[in-house]
Amino acid sequence: MSLVIRILAALTVLAGIICAVFGNIHLGLSGFFFGALTAVLAEPIRRWLFRAELHLSFGQTSDYIAPTGMFNNGKKVGEAVYLRAKVINKTGTTAKRCRAYLVNIEERSARTGNFEQTIHSDTLALFWACKRSRDENLAPLDIPQGVNQYFDILYAASIGPAQFVPCIEFVPARFEEFMSKPGTYRFTVMVTGDEVAPVYLKIIFTWTGVWDKFTATLE
């Protein structure tokens, strides 16, 4: 039994004792309704007080801007750089069934200098980093206290088309409109889970058109 439930139960007992001592019918009714309210609210209050809280971060070190080789049948065929963010649970409660999402991609207008909406309009699941399979990449993940968990946002490679690619299961054909276009973009990502408040991060990504020539900073 949690501390909150014990406190509420004790208050209920105390209300009953007061009723018995003073024989006041109004106090008795108050104790009854207080007890009923306790039964209804105890569990939601407990979940609210002890809910997990996630924190997102991004930086310039190699755990966030991560170079890697590309392999085909065990043979190295090229190089790639992944842009990643980190989520950590700083509370004592495990954050259950968490997922990372790409919420928005905006492009800075050369005319106004303001960020404007690209053709991206969906909330799409992002890959958890360093998983064995595509299914594991997208599966909901429990995050215990103090565990660093990274997720991939985009990558660019030395082979194939000169473009950056969001780390989502299926890249819509309409994304081709901006993925190869040099410019400055703002990526908004989110992580949330069961009974976990969503947390957001905005990253400014400047793409030159060359796979390893870009900058990425936290807004």
Secondary structure, DSSP 8 states (H G I E B T S, - for coil): --HHHHHHHHHHHHHHHHHHHH--HHHHHHHHHHHHHHHHHHHHHHHHHT---EEEE--SSTTTEEEEEEEETTEEEEEEEEEEEEEEE-SSS-EEEEEEEEEEEEEE-TTT-SEEE-S--S-EEBEESS-SSHHHHHS-EEE-BT-EEEEEEEEEESSSSS-EEE-BSS--GGGHHHHTS-EEEEEEEEEEEETEEEEEEEEEEEE-SSTT-EEEEE-
